[in-house]
Amino acid sequence: MRESSKPTLESEPSMLEINNLNSGYGKVSVLRNVTFHVDQDEMVAIIGPNGAGKSTLLKTISGLVRAQSGEVKFENDNIFCLSPDQVVRRGLAYVPEGGRVFPNMTVLENLMMGAYSNQGILKTGILDEIYTLFPILKNRSAQFARTLSGGERQMLAIGRGLVSRPKLIMLDEPSLGVAPKLVDEIYEKIHALKRIGLTVLLVEQNTGYALELADRGYVIENGQIAMEGTASYLSSSDHIKKFYLGL
């Protein structure tokens, strides 16, 4: 079932490498021997059913969940035991599912929270860059986040993740809680991230959207990698068509 989308030279390690990763909560194992990689400038999708371990995977990479064993390497450095703030400083940003923002803070205050580990970055013009990508956030900068629509909250969550100027951004279910008419707009913004040079790891239940944008993809089922390959290969798979695309 597996297909390699492109060879990875030993002399050019992937930006993110996950090897034999086991993770979970307490004595409950969620991920079992997960191995995959993300190359620089790629958009890689992680798809799978509810409860398969997709969100746990991103939380483990970002340091929010402590891995039980395995290897997490970013730019060839082991970040297995780093704290979440140390992971951010290395150049990885994590945008949690559901567009989680601070509801009683303004849009601007939420964005500034993205610089908590490096306040100096606010002097680099990053907020203007985010306002260019998400003009609605500039218009809403003085509003409390709780007044935003689901789509606007998701844009704010992504914008907050971008404030740290990450090299790789991990997006967890960006379409969750977003009105169907705004999902296209969210995905247009995600596609724009790749155009401006960001490497993207995308976890998404909306398989059609994910495979339309991604270069490659991995399918997680029961905490393990069940399939992998180019987006076109996965899209044409009978298994994906039947269980994920409803075709």
N, CA and C of each residue as an Amber inpcrd file, in Angstrom:
protein
   741
   0.8150000  -1.2130000   0.0000000   0.0000000   0.0000000   0.0000000
   0.8560000   1.2730000   0.0000000   2.0820000   1.1440000   0.4450000
   2.8850000   2.3440000   0.6230000   3.5830000   2.7500000  -0.6650000
   3.6920000   4.0590000  -0.8520000   4.4160000   4.5830000  -1.9980000
   5.2500000   5.7510000  -1.5150000   6.4800000   5.8020000  -1.9040000
   7.3470000   6.9230000  -1.5420000   7.1720000   7.9970000  -2.5850000
   6.8490000   9.2260000  -2.1410000   6.5670000  10.2950000  -3.0900000
   7.8210000  10.8290000  -3.7470000   8.9510000  10.8190000  -3.0170000
  10.2070000  11.2130000  -3.6340000  11.3330000  10.7560000  -2.7310000
  12.4790000  10.4150000  -3.3070000  13.5680000   9.9200000  -2.4750000
  14.1480000  11.0150000  -1.6130000  14.6110000  10.6340000  -0.4430000
  15.2690000  11.5750000   0.4470000  16.7360000  11.1830000   0.5410000
  17.6370000  12.0410000   0.1160000  19.0560000  11.7430000   0.1320000
  19.5720000  11.7560000   1.5610000  20.4780000  10.8350000   1.8480000
  21.0200000  10.7610000   3.1900000  21.7640000  12.0350000   3.5500000
  22.3520000  12.6910000   2.5450000  23.1130000  13.9110000   2.8030000
  22.2130000  15.1150000   3.0120000  20.9270000  14.9480000   2.7390000
  19.9760000  16.0430000   2.9060000  18.8230000  15.5580000   3.7730000
  19.0070000  15.5540000   5.0910000  17.9560000  15.0400000   5.9750000
  16.6930000  15.8740000   5.8770000  15.5840000  15.2430000   6.1520000
  14.3000000  15.9340000   6.1320000  14.2590000  16.9990000   7.2210000
  13.4180000  17.9980000   7.0320000  13.2810000  19.0280000   8.0530000
  12.7540000  18.4320000   9.3490000  11.7360000  17.5660000   9.2400000
  11.1630000  16.8970000  10.4110000  11.2040000  15.3930000  10.1700000
  11.7780000  14.6660000  11.1200000  11.8450000  13.2130000  11.0300000
  11.2930000  12.5970000  12.3070000  10.3290000  11.7200000  12.1550000
   9.7380000  10.9940000  13.2760000  10.0590000   9.5140000  13.0750000
  10.7120000   8.9150000  14.0590000  11.1330000   7.5310000  13.9300000
  10.6350000   6.6890000  15.1030000   9.8400000   5.6680000  14.7770000
   9.3660000   4.6920000  15.7760000   8.7890000   5.3750000  17.0210000
   7.9590000   6.3640000  16.8000000   7.4070000   7.1540000  17.9000000
   6.2500000   6.4250000  18.5840000   6.3550000   6.3240000  19.9030000
   5.2820000   5.7810000  20.7280000   4.8760000   6.8550000  21.7270000
   3.5760000   7.0920000  21.8330000   3.1120000   8.1620000  22.7070000
   1.6900000   7.8750000  23.1580000   1.2820000   8.5470000  24.2260000
  -0.0680000   8.3730000  24.7400000  -0.2470000   9.1580000  26.0180000
  -1.1900000   8.7390000  26.8250000  -1.5430000   9.4610000  28.0380000
  -1.5000000   8.4860000  29.2150000  -0.5170000   8.7010000  30.1030000
  -0.3540000   7.7680000  31.2070000   0.0210000   6.3990000  30.6720000
  -0.7560000   5.3900000  31.0730000  -0.4890000   4.0320000  30.6160000
  -1.2320000   3.6890000  29.3320000  -1.9920000   4.6650000  28.8240000
  -2.7610000   4.4340000  27.5970000  -1.9070000   4.7600000  26.3810000
  -1.6370000   3.7890000  25.5490000  -0.8500000   3.9890000  24.3370000
  -1.7620000   4.4240000  23.1960000  -1.3880000   5.4950000  22.5180000
  -2.1820000   6.0060000  21.4000000  -1.4430000   5.8230000  20.0740000
  -0.1780000   6.2090000  20.0420000   0.6410000   6.0750000  18.8340000
   1.6100000   4.9110000  19.0050000   1.7380000   4.1040000  17.9590000
   2.6070000   2.9350000  18.0490000   3.5440000   2.8730000  16.8430000
   4.8250000   3.0760000  17.1260000   5.8860000   2.9440000  16.1110000
   5.6100000   3.7760000  14.8570000   5.2460000   5.0280000  15.0710000
   4.9440000   5.9350000  13.9540000   6.2490000   6.4950000  13.3820000
   6.4100000   6.3470000  12.0840000   7.5880000   6.8540000  11.3790000
   7.1340000   7.6090000  10.1340000   7.5910000   8.8480000   9.9980000
   7.3150000   9.6180000   8.7800000   8.2720000  10.7970000   8.7230000
   8.2280000  11.5290000   7.6310000   9.1090000  12.6910000   7.5040000
   8.4060000  13.7980000   6.7290000   8.8940000  15.0090000   6.9350000
   8.4240000  16.1860000   6.2060000   9.6530000  16.9120000   5.6870000
   9.7330000  17.0980000   4.3780000  10.8660000  17.8000000   3.7830000
  10.6030000  19.3050000   3.7320000  11.6540000  20.0590000   3.6390000
  11.5220000  21.5160000   3.5470000  10.6810000  21.9000000   2.3380000
   9.8050000  22.8800000   2.5340000   8.9240000  23.4360000   1.4940000
   7.7770000  22.5030000   1.1100000   7.6110000  21.3980000   1.8150000
   6.5010000  20.4900000   1.5420000   5.2660000  20.8580000   2.3500000
   4.1130000  20.4270000   1.8500000   2.9160000  20.3560000   2.6600000
   2.5380000  18.8810000   2.7460000   2.5650000  18.3610000   3.9620000
   2.2670000  16.9520000   4.1950000   0.9880000  16.8480000   5.0070000
   0.0740000  16.0090000   4.5670000  -1.2050000  15.8230000   5.2440000
  -1.1990000  14.5330000   6.0530000  -1.7710000  14.6060000   7.2450000
  -2.0240000  13.4230000   8.0710000  -3.5360000  13.2630000   8.1520000
  -4.0440000  12.1690000   7.6220000  -5.4840000  11.9440000   7.6310000
  -5.7850000  10.6440000   8.3670000  -7.0390000  10.4820000   8.7390000
  -7.4460000   9.2870000   9.4530000  -8.7290000   9.5400000  10.2160000
  -9.3580000   8.5000000  10.7460000 -10.6280000   8.6460000  11.4530000
 -10.4480000   9.2940000  12.8130000 -11.5660000   9.6830000  13.4230000
 -11.5440000  10.1960000  14.7930000 -10.9190000   9.1750000  15.7220000
 -10.1020000   9.6550000  16.6540000  -9.5130000   8.7750000  17.6440000
  -8.3260000   7.9710000  17.1620000  -7.8430000   8.2570000  15.9520000
  -6.7350000   7.4740000  15.3990000  -5.3860000   7.8880000  15.9690000
  -5.3110000   9.0920000  16.5520000  -4.0560000   9.5770000  17.1130000
  -3.4570000  10.7690000  16.4040000  -4.2030000  11.3740000  15.4900000
  -3.6620000  12.4830000  14.7010000  -3.2860000  13.6780000  15.5830000
  -4.2060000  14.1020000  16.4470000  -3.9280000  15.2520000  17.3170000
  -2.8430000  14.9250000  18.3330000  -2.8510000  13.6940000  18.8420000
  -1.8070000  13.2730000  19.7780000  -0.4410000  13.3640000  19.1290000
  -0.3710000  13.0620000  17.8480000   0.8900000  13.1470000  17.1240000
   1.4340000  14.5770000  17.1420000   0.6000000  15.5400000  16.8010000
   1.0620000  16.9350000  16.7800000   1.4130000  17.4210000  18.1810000
   0.6240000  17.0250000  19.1600000   0.9060000  17.4310000  20.5380000
   2.2240000  16.8430000  21.0280000   2.5370000  15.6400000  20.5810000
   3.7930000  15.0160000  20.9840000   4.9740000  15.7260000  20.3300000
   4.8550000  16.0430000  19.0600000   5.9280000  16.7640000  18.3660000
   6.1630000  18.1230000  19.0210000   5.0780000  18.7960000  19.4110000
   5.1900000  20.1450000  19.9730000   5.5910000  20.1420000  21.4430000
   5.6730000  18.9720000  22.0730000   6.1060000  18.8990000  23.4610000
   4.9970000  18.9680000  24.4830000   3.7520000  19.0570000  24.0370000
   2.6280000  19.1220000  24.9670000   2.3070000  17.7580000  25.5680000
   2.6120000  16.7170000  24.8290000   2.4770000  15.3410000  25.3200000
   3.8590000  14.7090000  25.2800000   4.2870000  14.1290000  26.3790000
   5.6100000  13.5220000  26.4440000   5.6100000  12.1630000  25.7520000
   6.4970000  12.0020000  24.7930000   6.6090000  10.7360000  24.0840000
   7.1060000   9.6460000  25.0160000   6.6640000   8.4340000  24.7590000
   7.1000000   7.2880000  25.5620000   8.4290000   6.7360000  25.0610000
   8.5960000   6.7350000  23.7490000   9.8620000   6.2920000  23.1520000
   9.8700000   6.7030000  21.6890000  11.0370000   6.5760000  21.0740000
  11.1700000   6.9430000  19.6770000  12.0360000   8.1630000  19.4950000
  11.9370000   8.7730000  18.3330000  12.8040000   9.8890000  17.9880000
  12.0160000  10.9650000  17.2530000  12.2210000  12.2200000  17.6810000
  11.6510000  13.3780000  17.0020000  12.8130000  14.2990000  16.6630000
  13.1050000  14.4350000  15.3750000  14.2450000  15.2510000  14.9560000
  13.7540000  16.4020000  14.0840000  14.2520000  17.5890000  14.3970000
  13.9260000  18.7770000  13.5990000  15.2380000  19.3970000  13.1470000
  15.3860000  19.5360000  11.8240000  16.6330000  20.0190000  11.2420000
  17.8230000  19.2360000  11.7820000  17.6290000  17.9330000  11.8830000
  18.6480000  16.9620000  12.2910000  19.0300000  17.0410000  13.7660000
  18.2980000  17.8160000  14.5590000  18.5320000  17.8670000  16.0040000
  17.4050000  17.1440000  16.7200000  17.7390000  16.3820000  17.7350000
  16.7360000  15.6490000  18.5040000  16.0000000  16.6100000  19.4330000
  14.6890000  16.7440000  19.2660000  13.8880000  17.6370000  20.1240000
  12.9260000  16.8260000  20.9740000  13.2470000  15.5520000  21.1330000
  12.3800000  14.5830000  21.8090000  11.9190000  15.0560000  23.1880000
  12.8080000  15.6630000  23.9720000  12.4980000  16.0030000  25.3590000
  12.3540000  17.5040000  25.6060000  12.2490000  18.2940000  24.5490000
  12.1450000  19.7400000  24.7330000  10.7490000  20.1430000  25.2040000
  10.6890000  21.2420000  25.9430000   9.4130000  21.8030000  26.3890000
   8.7430000  22.5270000  25.2260000   7.4340000  22.7910000  25.3160000
   6.7450000  23.4640000  24.2130000   7.3750000  24.7930000  23.8080000
   7.7990000  25.6140000  24.7850000   8.3890000  26.9030000  24.4250000
   9.7350000  26.7180000  23.7360000  10.4830000  25.6920000  24.1080000
  11.7510000  25.4120000  23.4380000  11.5180000  24.9390000  22.0090000
  10.4610000  24.1690000  21.8020000  10.1180000  23.7080000  20.4540000
   9.7780000  24.8980000  19.5650000   9.0160000  25.8470000  20.1030000
   8.6610000  27.0460000  19.3390000   9.9130000  27.8200000  18.9570000
  10.8440000  27.9580000  19.8980000  12.0720000  28.7070000  19.6180000
  12.9220000  28.0150000  18.5600000  12.7840000  26.7070000  18.4150000
  13.5160000  25.9870000  17.3730000  12.9500000  26.2630000  15.9840000
  11.6770000  26.7120000  15.9300000  11.0910000  27.0390000  14.6330000
   9.8730000  26.2380000  14.2510000   9.2480000  25.5440000  15.2370000
   8.0140000  24.8120000  14.9910000   6.8620000  25.5170000  15.7020000
   5.7780000  25.7350000  14.9910000   4.5780000  26.3080000  15.5940000
   3.4320000  25.3200000  15.4790000   2.6200000  25.2620000  16.5210000
   1.4860000  24.3380000  16.5660000   0.2010000  25.1360000  16.7330000
  -0.7420000  24.9390000  15.8210000  -2.0590000  25.5870000  15.8940000
  -3.0710000  24.5110000  16.2580000  -3.5900000  24.5240000  17.4900000
  -4.4820000  23.4440000  17.9390000  -5.8230000  23.4590000  17.2250000
  -6.5250000  22.3470000  17.3260000  -7.8130000  22.2140000  16.6590000
  -8.8350000  23.1830000  17.2570000  -9.7930000  23.5560000  16.4350000
 -10.9020000  24.3710000  16.9160000 -10.6290000  25.8590000  17.0090000
  -9.5060000  26.3270000  16.4550000  -9.2290000  27.7570000  16.4930000
  -9.2340000  28.3230000  17.8960000  -8.5630000  27.6540000  18.8040000
  -8.5640000  28.0770000  20.2070000  -7.8220000  29.3910000  20.3870000
  -8.5390000  30.3710000  20.8680000  -7.9680000  31.6940000  21.1230000
  -8.3520000  32.1180000  22.5360000  -7.8020000  33.2340000  22.9790000
  -8.1440000  33.7730000  24.2840000  -9.3700000  34.6690000  24.1070000
 -10.5580000  34.2170000  24.5140000 -11.8000000  34.9120000  24.1600000
 -11.9250000  36.3140000  24.7330000 -11.3390000  36.5560000  25.8980000
 -11.4980000  37.8600000  26.5390000 -10.3130000  38.7880000  26.3010000
  -9.5240000  38.4540000  25.2900000  -8.4480000  39.3270000  24.8420000
  -8.7790000  39.7950000  23.4280000  -8.2520000  40.9480000  23.0470000
  -8.5090000  41.4500000  21.7020000  -7.7430000  40.6260000  20.6740000
  -8.0920000  40.8410000  19.4240000  -7.3880000  40.1730000  18.3340000
  -5.8980000  40.5040000  18.3900000  -5.5760000  41.7830000  18.5780000
  -4.1720000  42.1900000  18.6410000  -3.4620000  41.5380000  19.8250000
  -4.1090000  41.4930000  20.9650000  -3.4970000  40.8810000  22.1440000
  -3.2620000  39.3830000  21.9270000  -4.2050000  38.7230000  21.2460000
  -4.0220000  37.3140000  20.9180000  -2.8070000  37.1210000  20.0180000
  -2.6770000  37.9670000  19.0120000  -1.5250000  37.8570000  18.1130000
  -0.2200000  38.0660000  18.8650000  -0.2060000  39.0320000  19.7670000
   1.0120000  39.3250000  20.5150000   1.4040000  38.1620000  21.4260000
   0.4270000  37.3510000  21.8360000   0.7340000  36.1750000  22.6500000
   1.5900000  35.1660000  21.8760000   1.5380000  35.2370000  20.5520000
   2.3710000  34.3570000  19.7430000   3.8510000  34.6570000  19.8620000
   4.1760000  35.8070000  20.4440000   5.5810000  36.2080000  20.6280000
   6.0150000  36.0460000  22.0730000   5.3110000  35.2320000  22.8510000
   5.6200000  35.1250000  24.2780000   7.0450000  34.6410000  24.5280000
   7.5940000  33.8510000  23.6070000   8.9510000  33.3380000  23.8210000
  10.0240000  34.2310000  23.2040000   9.5960000  35.2540000  22.4700000
  10.5500000  36.1690000  21.8230000   9.8580000  37.4810000  21.4980000
   9.7520000  38.3520000  22.5040000   9.0460000  39.6160000  22.3180000
   9.6800000  40.4980000  21.2430000  10.9680000  40.3440000  21.0540000
  11.6670000  41.1840000  20.0820000  11.1940000  40.9900000  18.6610000
  10.5640000  39.8440000  18.3980000  10.1310000  39.5570000  17.0340000
   9.0210000  40.5070000  16.5900000   8.3280000  41.1220000  17.5540000
   7.2580000  42.0670000  17.2130000   7.8100000  43.3190000  16.5280000
   9.1160000  43.5520000  16.6570000   9.7350000  44.7310000  16.0460000
  10.1470000  44.4830000  14.6000000   9.9000000  43.2660000  14.1020000
  10.3600000  42.9150000  12.7590000   9.3090000  43.1300000  11.6790000
   8.1540000  43.6540000  12.0560000   7.0820000  43.8650000  11.0860000
   6.2090000  42.6650000  10.8630000   6.3000000  41.6830000  11.7560000
   5.5460000  40.4460000  11.5610000   4.0360000  40.6760000  11.6080000
   3.5830000  41.6070000  12.4580000   2.1360000  41.8400000  12.5310000
   1.5960000  42.3970000  11.2190000   2.3610000  43.2880000  10.5820000
   1.9290000  43.8250000   9.2880000   1.8620000  42.7080000   8.2420000
   2.7910000  41.7670000   8.3060000   2.7850000  40.6540000   7.3620000
   1.5460000  39.7810000   7.5660000   1.1920000  39.5700000   8.8280000
   0.0050000  38.7590000   9.1200000  -1.2620000  39.4870000   8.6980000
  -1.3000000  40.8020000   8.9000000  -2.4610000  41.5800000   8.4700000
  -2.5990000  41.5590000   6.9420000  -1.4720000  41.4790000   6.2260000
  -1.5270000  41.3730000   4.7700000  -2.1350000  40.0310000   4.3590000
  -1.7610000  38.9770000   5.0760000  -2.2890000  37.6450000   4.7770000
  -3.7410000  37.5130000   5.2150000  -4.0720000  38.1130000   6.3630000
  -5.4310000  38.0410000   6.9220000  -5.9520000  39.4630000   7.1680000
  -6.3940000  40.1600000   6.1370000  -6.8510000  41.5450000   6.3020000
  -7.9630000  41.6980000   7.3320000  -8.7950000  40.6730000   7.4830000
  -9.9090000  40.7670000   8.4250000  -9.4020000  40.9480000   9.8460000
  -8.2320000  40.4000000  10.1580000  -7.6920000  40.5390000  11.5080000
  -7.2890000  41.9810000  11.8040000  -6.8250000  42.6860000  10.8040000
  -6.5060000  44.1060000  11.0070000  -7.7790000  44.8920000  11.2790000
  -8.8300000  44.5780000  10.5270000 -10.1040000  45.2610000  10.7290000
 -10.6980000  44.9600000  12.0980000 -10.3960000  43.7910000  12.6420000
 -10.9580000  43.3550000  13.9160000  -9.9600000  43.4800000  15.0700000
  -8.8380000  44.1410000  14.8630000  -7.7370000  44.1120000  15.8340000
  -8.1370000  44.5550000  17.2360000  -9.1060000  45.4570000  17.3630000
  -9.4990000  45.9550000  18.6840000 -10.6810000  45.1900000  19.2790000
 -11.2430000  44.2380000  18.5210000 -12.3780000  43.4640000  19.0160000
 -11.9130000  42.3210000  19.9100000 -12.7800000  41.9480000  20.8530000
 -12.4920000  40.7710000  21.6520000 -12.6280000  39.5300000  20.7730000
 -11.7680000  38.5580000  20.9890000 -11.7740000  37.3590000  20.1630000
 -13.1000000  36.6120000  20.2430000 -13.7970000  36.7480000  21.3650000
 -15.0600000  36.0260000  21.5150000 -16.1300000  36.5150000  20.5490000
 -15.9380000  37.6860000  19.9660000 -16.9280000  38.2300000  19.0410000
 -16.7130000  37.7640000  17.6080000 -15.6360000  37.0300000  17.3560000
 -15.3240000  36.6040000  16.0000000 -16.1380000  35.3840000  15.5920000
 -16.3130000  35.2150000  14.3000000 -16.9400000  33.9970000  13.7810000
 -15.9460000  32.8450000  13.8860000 -16.4310000  31.6260000  13.6430000
 -15.5530000  30.4670000  13.6980000 -14.4000000  30.5710000  12.7140000
 -14.6970000  31.0330000  11.5120000 -13.6500000  31.1910000  10.5070000
 -12.6350000  32.2490000  10.8960000 -13.1110000  33.3440000  11.4580000
 -12.2020000  34.4120000  11.8870000 -11.3340000  33.9650000  13.0560000
 -11.9090000  33.1690000  13.9610000 -11.1050000  32.6400000  15.0740000
 -10.0110000  31.7130000  14.5560000 -10.3430000  30.9300000  13.5330000
  -9.3300000  30.0320000  12.9740000  -8.2100000  30.8370000  12.3270000
  -8.5600000  31.9100000  11.6150000  -7.5430000  32.7690000  11.0200000
  -6.6700000  33.3970000  12.1050000  -7.3010000  33.7890000  13.1980000
  -6.5520000  34.3720000  14.3130000  -5.5980000  33.3470000  14.9190000
  -6.0630000  32.1200000  15.0820000  -5.2090000  31.0690000  15.6440000
  -4.0030000  30.8090000  14.7390000  -4.2340000  30.7690000  13.4390000
  -3.1290000  30.5720000  12.5010000  -2.1870000  31.7740000  12.5460000
  -2.7710000  32.9760000  12.5550000  -1.9550000  34.1880000  12.6240000
  -1.0870000  34.2170000  13.8660000  -1.6550000  33.8140000  14.9970000
  -0.8860000  33.7760000  16.2450000   0.2780000  32.7940000  16.1230000
   0.0400000  31.6690000  15.4510000   1.1170000  30.7070000  15.2460000
   2.2180000  31.2430000  14.3540000   1.8700000  32.1290000  13.4350000
   2.8460000  32.6850000  12.5020000   3.7090000  33.7710000  13.1180000
   3.2640000  34.3440000  14.2420000   3.9950000  35.4580000  14.8450000
   5.4260000  35.0660000  15.2020000   5.6520000  33.8250000  15.5730000
   7.0010000  33.3860000  15.9610000   7.9130000  33.1520000  14.7560000
   7.4220000  33.4140000  13.5710000   8.1510000  33.1800000  12.3160000
   8.6630000  31.7390000  12.2370000   7.7730000  30.7700000  12.2960000
   8.2160000  29.3670000  12.2750000   8.7560000  28.9600000  10.9150000
   9.5800000  27.9300000  10.9460000  10.0370000  27.3040000   9.7100000
   9.0390000  26.2430000   9.2630000   8.3670000  25.6480000  10.2420000
   7.3550000  24.6300000   9.9700000   6.1600000  24.9100000  10.8660000
   4.9750000  24.9230000  10.2900000   3.7590000  25.1400000  11.0750000
   2.8930000  23.8890000  11.0100000   2.3950000  23.4740000  12.1700000
   1.5510000  22.2830000  12.2710000   0.1200000  22.7370000  12.5470000
  -0.7860000  22.3760000  11.6570000  -2.1770000  22.8080000  11.7420000
  -3.0560000  21.6110000  12.0690000  -3.8150000  21.7090000  13.1570000
  -4.6620000  20.6030000  13.5980000  -6.1260000  20.9180000  13.2980000
  -6.6820000  20.2200000  12.3280000  -8.1060000  20.3460000  11.9600000
  -8.5340000  21.7990000  11.7310000  -7.9030000  22.5200000  10.8010000
  -8.2490000  23.9300000  10.6010000  -9.6750000  24.1770000  10.1250000
 -10.3520000  23.1620000   9.5950000 -11.7330000  23.3700000   9.1430000
 -12.7510000  23.0960000  10.2420000 -12.2910000  22.6050000  11.3990000
 -13.2070000  22.2610000  12.4890000 -13.8900000  23.5110000  13.0420000
 -15.2290000  23.4890000  13.1020000 -15.9770000  24.6080000  13.6500000
 -16.1230000  25.7940000  12.7180000 -15.7270000  25.6130000  11.4720000
 -15.8130000  26.6970000  10.4860000 -17.0110000  26.4400000   9.5760000
 -17.8170000  27.4770000   9.3480000 -18.9740000  27.3400000   8.4610000
 -18.5090000  26.8730000   7.0810000 -19.2730000  25.9670000   6.4590000
 -18.8630000  25.4210000   5.1540000 -18.4830000  26.4810000   4.1350000
 -19.1780000  27.6070000   4.1160000 -18.8770000  28.6340000   3.1070000
 -17.5360000  29.3090000   3.3500000 -16.9810000  29.1560000   4.5720000
 -15.6960000  29.7770000   4.8810000 -14.5230000  28.8020000   4.8190000
 -14.8250000  27.5000000   4.6900000 -13.7490000  26.5160000   4.6460000
 -12.8410000  26.7690000   3.4500000 -13.4210000  27.0910000   2.2890000
 -12.6090000  27.3850000   1.1060000 -11.6340000  28.5230000   1.3800000
 -12.1180000  29.5570000   2.0630000 -11.2600000  30.7090000   2.3560000
 -10.1200000  30.3160000   3.2830000 -10.4140000  29.4880000   4.2910000
  -9.3640000  29.0290000   5.2000000  -8.2970000  28.2650000   4.4230000
  -8.7410000  27.4170000   3.5230000  -7.7710000  26.6190000   2.7780000
  -7.0140000  27.4430000   1.7520000  -7.6010000  28.4870000   1.2550000
  -6.8500000  29.4080000   0.3910000  -5.7110000  30.0520000   1.1780000
  -5.9780000  30.3910000   2.4390000  -4.9450000  30.9900000   3.2850000
  -3.8400000  29.9740000   3.5890000  -4.2300000  28.7160000   3.8170000
  -3.2340000  27.6840000   4.0910000  -2.3460000  27.4680000   2.8590000
  -2.9780000  27.4830000   1.6810000  -2.1980000  27.3530000   0.4480000
  -1.2300000  28.5280000   0.3100000  -1.6490000  29.6940000   0.7580000
  -0.7760000  30.8720000   0.6900000   0.4510000  30.7000000   1.5810000
   0.3120000  29.9870000   2.6770000   1.4540000  29.7580000   3.5610000
   2.5560000  29.0040000   2.8210000   2.1600000  28.0270000   2.0370000
   3.1450000  27.2640000   1.2610000   3.7790000  28.1490000   0.1930000
   2.9780000  29.0290000  -0.4010000   3.5210000  29.8970000  -1.4450000
   4.5670000  30.8560000  -0.8950000   4.4520000  31.2490000   0.3630000
   5.4210000  32.1850000   0.9330000   6.6110000  31.4580000   1.5560000
   6.6820000  30.1390000   1.3740000   7.8700000  29.4100000   1.7690000
   7.8100000  28.6370000   3.0630000   6.6250000  28.5170000   3.6650000
   6.5080000  27.7640000   4.8990000   6.3280000  26.2770000   4.6060000
   6.9260000  25.4570000   5.4330000   6.6780000  24.0240000   5.4070000
   5.4780000  23.7570000   6.3120000   4.5480000  22.9170000   5.8540000
   3.2770000  22.7370000   6.5610000   3.0220000  21.2540000   6.8220000
   2.6750000  20.9510000   8.0680000   2.1860000  19.6200000   8.4330000
   0.7260000  19.7970000   8.8240000  -0.1540000  19.2000000   8.0520000
  -1.5880000  19.4280000   8.1690000  -2.3130000  18.1730000   8.6270000
  -2.9820000  18.2560000   9.7610000  -3.8670000  17.1880000  10.2200000
  -5.2930000  17.6090000   9.9050000  -6.0260000  16.7370000   9.2170000
  -7.3540000  17.1500000   8.7640000  -8.2450000  15.9420000   8.5140000
  -9.4920000  16.0460000   8.9880000 -10.4760000  15.0070000   8.6800000
 -11.1390000  15.2320000   7.3310000 -11.0880000  16.4730000   6.8590000
 -11.6370000  16.7690000   5.5390000 -10.6260000  16.2880000   4.4990000
 -10.7070000  15.0010000   4.1870000  -9.6910000  14.3530000   3.3620000
  -9.5680000  14.9830000   1.9840000 -10.6980000  15.3530000   1.3940000
 -10.6620000  15.9380000   0.0630000  -9.8450000  17.2070000   0.0120000
 -10.0790000  18.1120000   0.9580000  -9.3180000  19.3560000   1.0130000
  -7.8360000  19.0780000   1.2640000  -7.5670000  18.1930000   2.2160000
  -6.1850000  17.9260000   2.6010000  -5.3700000  17.3870000   1.4270000
  -5.9150000  16.4240000   0.7140000  -5.1680000  15.8210000  -0.3840000
  -5.1210000  16.7260000  -1.6070000  -6.0410000  17.6360000  -1.7100000
  -6.0020000  18.5870000  -2.8210000  -4.8220000  19.5450000  -2.6800000
  -4.4760000  19.9050000  -1.4470000  -3.4110000  20.8730000  -1.2050000
  -2.0500000  20.2350000  -0.9730000  -2.0350000  19.0330000  -0.3990000
  -0.7780000  18.4470000   0.0590000   0.0560000  17.8820000  -1.0860000
   1.3610000  17.8220000  -0.8370000   2.2650000  17.1320000  -1.7580000
   2.2310000  15.6300000  -1.4960000   2.2590000  15.2700000  -0.2130000
   2.2360000  13.8720000   0.1920000   1.3030000  13.7150000   1.3790000
   1.0010000  12.4670000   1.7030000   0.1190000  12.2430000   2.8440000
   0.4080000  10.9200000   3.5350000  -0.0340000  10.8580000   4.7830000
   0.0360000   9.6360000   5.5790000  -1.3380000   9.3880000   6.1780000
  -1.7320000   8.1320000   6.2390000  -3.0010000   7.7470000   6.8410000
  -2.7010000   7.0520000   8.1640000  -3.2690000   7.5960000   9.2530000
  -3.1240000   6.9670000  10.5590000  -4.4210000   6.2570000  10.9120000
  -4.3120000   4.9910000  11.2250000  -5.4540000   4.2010000  11.6800000
  -5.0100000   3.3910000  12.8920000  -5.7810000   3.4840000  13.9610000
  -5.4530000   2.7570000  15.1980000  -4.0430000   3.0560000  15.6890000
  -3.6400000   4.3170000  15.5740000  -2.3600000   4.7440000  16.1190000
  -1.1430000   4.3640000  15.3120000  -1.3400000   3.8580000  14.1080000
  -0.2190000   3.4320000  13.2770000  -0.3680000   3.9850000  11.8630000
   0.7650000   4.1300000  11.1700000   0.7210000   4.5380000   9.7730000
   0.2230000   3.3640000   8.9390000  -0.9290000   3.5430000   8.3130000
  -1.5320000   2.4740000   7.5190000  -1.2200000   2.6120000   6.0360000
  -1.0810000   3.8500000   5.5610000  -0.7780000   4.1090000   4.1580000
   0.0590000   5.3690000   4.0700000   0.7880000   5.4930000   2.9880000
   1.5230000   6.7220000   2.7180000   1.7450000   6.8370000   1.2280000
   2.0070000   8.0450000   0.7600000   2.2950000   8.2370000  -0.6530000
   1.9980000   9.6490000  -1.0910000   2.1440000   9.8910000  -2.3720000
   1.8100000  11.1950000  -2.9040000   0.3130000  11.4420000  -2.7330000
  -0.0680000  12.7040000  -2.7600000  -1.4850000  13.0360000  -2.6080000
  -2.3150000  12.4120000  -3.7320000  -1.7720000  12.4130000  -4.9310000
  -2.5130000  11.8380000  -6.0590000  -2.6710000  10.3320000  -5.9030000
  -1.6430000   9.6710000  -5.3890000  -1.7140000   8.2310000  -5.1480000
  -2.7880000   7.9090000  -4.1130000  -2.7990000   8.6420000  -3.0190000
  -3.7900000   8.3830000  -1.9810000  -5.1990000   8.6920000  -2.4810000
  -5.3360000   9.7770000  -3.2260000  -6.6620000  10.1570000  -3.7340000
  -7.2540000   9.0940000  -4.6520000  -6.3930000   8.3560000  -5.3440000
  -6.8610000   7.3420000  -6.2810000  -7.0200000   5.9680000  -5.6350000
  -6.6250000   5.8490000  -4.3610000  -6.7130000   4.5620000  -3.6730000
  -8.1670000   4.1750000  -3.4090000  -8.5060000   2.9380000  -3.6670000
  -9.8620000   2.4590000  -3.3950000 -10.1950000   2.5660000  -1.9140000
  -9.2070000   2.3100000  -1.0600000  -9.4240000   2.3990000   0.3930000
  -9.7970000   3.8240000   0.7960000  -9.0610000   4.7900000   0.2890000
  -9.3320000   6.2010000   0.6080000 -10.6680000   6.6210000   0.0350000
 -10.9440000   6.2310000  -1.1950000 -12.2150000   6.5890000  -1.8150000
 -13.3990000   6.0550000  -1.0100000 -13.2850000   4.8270000  -0.5570000
 -14.4080000   4.1800000   0.1350000 -14.5900000   4.7130000   1.5370000
 -13.5090000   4.8090000   2.3040000 -13.6450000   5.1030000   3.7270000
 -13.4630000   6.5790000   4.0760000 -12.8830000   7.3730000   3.1670000
 -12.6140000   8.7620000   3.5120000 -13.2660000   9.7750000   2.5760000
 -13.4940000   9.3850000   1.3420000 -14.0820000  10.3110000   0.3950000
 -15.5350000   9.9760000   0.0670000 -16.0080000   8.8270000   0.5320000
 -17.3950000   8.4340000   0.3050000 -17.7290000   8.1820000  -1.1390000
 -16.7630000   7.7120000  -1.9270000 -16.9730000   7.4840000  -3.3550000
 -17.1930000   5.9950000  -3.6510000
